[in-house]
Amino acid sequence: MWLQLALLEIDVHVVRVASKDNIADLPSRGDYGMFDQIGAVWCAPSLDTVFMAADTWEVLQERWAALEH
């Protein structure tokens, strides 16, 4: 989503509203109980190794520059 906004040069103002009622925040809080209740399993996403490297920002800048041409 963020890449698409940048590519389309769309300005966005985002405000996070902290709420105990927002179930989408549960995994980020380490609360996986709801998954058990509905028979689902939480699997942590695996990131491409490039996102874990010290030079991630530089690599991403190069990729984004290549998309512009």
C-alpha positions in Angstrom: 0.0 0.0 0.0 2.7 2.5 0.9 4.7 1.8 -2.2 1.6 2.4 -4.4 0.9 5.7 -2.6 4.4 6.8 -3.3 4.4 5.7 -6.9 1.1 7.5 -7.5 2.5 10.6 -5.6 -0.5 10.6 -3.3 -0.2 12.5 0.0 -1.7 10.7 2.9 -2.2 11.6 6.5 -2.6 8.6 8.7 -3.6 8.7 12.4 -3.5 5.5 14.4 -6.3 5.2 16.9 -5.3 2.9 19.8 -8.2 0.9 20.9 -8.6 -2.4 22.8 -11.6 -3.0 20.5 -9.4 -3.2 17.4 -8.8 -7.0 16.9 -6.4 -6.3 14.1 -4.0 -5.0 16.8 -4.0 -8.2 18.8 -1.1 -9.9 17.1 1.1 -6.8 17.5 0.3 -6.9 21.2 1.3 -10.6 21.4 -2.3 -11.7 22.0 -3.0 -14.8 19.9 -5.9 -16.1 22.0 -8.5 -15.2 19.5 -6.8 -17.4 16.9 -7.2 -20.4 19.2 -10.9 -19.6 19.7 -11.7 -19.7 16.0 -9.4 -22.6 15.2 -6.9 -20.5 13.3 -3.1 -20.6 13.6 -0.9 -17.5 13.7 2.2 -17.7 11.5 4.7 -14.9 11.7 5.4 -13.5 8.3 8.9 -14.2 6.9 10.6 -11.2 5.3 12.9 -11.2 2.3 16.4 -11.2 3.7 17.0 -7.8 2.0 14.7 -6.2 4.6 16.9 -7.5 7.5 20.2 -6.2 6.0 21.9 -3.1 7.4 21.7 -1.4 4.0 18.0 -2.0 3.5 17.2 1.6 2.9 19.8 1.9 0.2 18.6 -1.3 -1.5 15.0 -0.1 -1.4 15.9 3.3 -2.8 17.6 1.6 -5.8 14.5 -0.7 -6.4 12.2 2.3 -6.3 14.4 4.3 -8.6 14.3 1.4 -11.1 10.5 1.4 -11.0 10.4 5.1 -12.0 12.1 4.4 -15.4 
